[in-house]
Amino acid sequence: MSLACATALLTSKRGRRPRVNPSFWCYLAGLERELKSWPAGTKPSFDFTEWLIHDLLHIGISCSPGRIRKALQEDADWTQFMPFYTSLCGWGLNLITAAQRASQVKKTTLQVACKAARSVVELVEVYSAWPSVQAYCLRILQELLVNHGSNLARMLADEGTISKAIHSMRLHPTQAEVQEAGIGLLAYLVTSDGAHAEEVARLKGLHAVVEGMETLAHKETVQATGCIALMCLATAPYTSKMIISVGAVEVILAAMRNHPKAVKVQDLGCRAIAAMKHDPFGRSVLIRHSKEAETSDHFILSGKSCA
C-alpha cells in the first residue's frame, strides 16, 4: 500500500486527518521510498507538507510556511528528520544547557520544569544516533523528576518519554552510560507514580532492563541501577506478577555473584530480591536458586537469606 492509500484509508476510517509527529512523517516517506526502490529526491506519493505546516504552527514553531516547506523538501529530502529539525531550530544544544540549569534549581516551578523536560524529550528523539547526548538528556530528566515527582512524571508519560527511553536503550545496547541513564529514568518514573509500571511493561521495558544488565554484566553501575529498577517494578501492582517471568531473579543473583565486593550491588540486589519474595512464584524461584547455590563455592548468603 502506498503512503497516499494508507493515509486516505486512515482518514476515512477515523473521520478526520491524522496528526503525525514530524519525525514519523519523515520515517513513512523514507519507508515508502525504500519499499518502492525509489532514488533519493523522489517525492512521496502523498504530500503531507501542508498538514505538517499546520501542526507545527499550531504548537508554536515560529517559522514561516516557506521555511518549513524548504526544510522538509530540500534540506531533509522528505525523509531525514535531523536535517529538517536543525534547519528550523538549529542544533538545539543550548536547550540542553538551559534544561540542566533548571534541573539543578530545587525551587524551579513546575511550569519551568515541564518546559525544560519537553525540550529534552524532543532532543532525545532528534539525537537518537548520539549515545552521549542520549545519556545526558536522560539524566537531566531524572534530576527534574527528583524535584517535581508525580506531576512531572505524568507529563513525561504523556510525551512518550517511556517509549523513547526504552528505544534509546535498544539502539545502544553496549553503551553503559545510555543503559544506566535509561534504566534509572524508568525507575524514577515508576517510583514517582506506580501507574506508569503498566506502560513500562507494555513497551517491553522489563525485558530492556534485564537485557541491559545481561549485556553489561561487568559494569557495576549498570548492575546497581538495574537492581533499583527491578525493585521498583517488583513493588508496583501491575508488574509484581510479571517480573519473575522475564528472568529478574537470575539477573540479580548474577550481578551479586559478579560483583561480590560492590556494596551497592549487594545491598540493592538483596532489596530487590526481598521485594520479589512475596509472590508465590517468586518464592519458588528463589528457593530453587538457594538450593542450587548450596552446592556451589560461590553461594551468596544474602540471596539465601532473602529466599
Number of C-alpha atoms within 10 A of each C-alpha: 8 16 19 14 12 12 15 14 12 13 13 11 9 9 9 9 13 12 11 12 12 20 16 12 20 21 16 16 23 21 15 18 22 12 10 10 9 13 9 12 13 14 16 20 13 14 14 19 18 12 13 20 20 13 16 17 14 10 8 8 14 12 13 11 16 9 12 24 18 17 21 25 18 13 20 20 20 29 28 20 23 19 20 26 21 15 17 20 12 12 15 16 13 10 15 19 15 13 24 21 13 22 25 13 13 12 11 15 12 15 10 12 22 20 12 23 30 17 18 28 21 16 20 24 18 21 17 17 13 14 20 13 19 28 22 17 27 27 21 24 28 22 19 25 23 16 18 19 18 18 13 23 26 16 14 19 14 10 15 12 26 22 17 19 27 23 18 24 27 16 15 18 16 13 16 22 21 29 33 26 25 33 30 24 25 30 25 23 29 22 22 19 16 19 16 23 27 17 16 23 17 12 15 14 23 25 18 22 28 24 21 26 30 18 15 19 17 14 17 20 19 28 34 25 25 32 35 24 25 32 25 23 30 26 20 20 13 18 23 20 18 17 22 21 13 16 15 27 25 15 23 27 23 16 27 26 17 17 19 12 10 16 12 18 27 24 15 22 30 22 19 25 27 19 20 27 20 15 14 11 15 24 18 13 19 25 17 12 18 19 13 11 16 13 9 9 7 11 17 17 12 16 24 17 12 19 22
